[in-house]
């Protein structure tokens, strides 16, 4: 079995602590989160002062309103270092992040599925990278304009993001949004992908992200959960 979805063999260990967010990164997140709080307060005030509000027909609650989206690419089936899995490493991490911050989620899935066999998938991914392919993806985020913060998750494939992530980035206007990357890997860390996201989305505020070993994400034990939670706390969530 060839290790194709990382740059190096999986001989690195996980960091003991979560990456530390810079003050300006936390400020950027807080600015966007406060925007939602302000919009919600304005909506509540408008509802309270509106006329002819029936007690039998109360206004809809705004408690579930969020301006945060977790968009992620993840592949199940046969994977390096974890065998055949029902849920992809990155999806497990993405779902935990979405739960912790109360975000909506969007799974970036290609119209044509990748082969279930690991080596066959490696071959497909390598060809897509060489071709700079933009695979078509299923569905869309219909209300992208309503999200001010977008977590963007993916595994490392051949030292880069899967090409479908580029399809996603090129499908929307991310101007003035805060983009928070996170990725899984088996030894290559972020593989320089945060800089690639900054180049692809020049009008967005792309923060430095978090990289977690795929095997660690798949297990998602209490220690890993605390690492992720500490990272989110550092960002102000």
Secondary structure, 3 states (H helix, E strand, C coil): CCCCCCCCCCCCCCCCCCCCCCHHHHHHHHHHHHHHHHHHHHHHHHHHHCCCCCCCCCCCCCCCCCCEEEEEECCCEEECCCEEECCCHHHHHHHHHHHHHCCEEEEECECCCCCCCHHHHHHHHHHHHHHCCCCCECCCCCCHHHCCEEEEEEEEECCEECHHHHHHHCCCCCCCCEEEEEEEECCCCCCCHHHHHHHHCCCCEEEEEEEEEHHHHHHCCHHHHHHHHHHHHHHCC
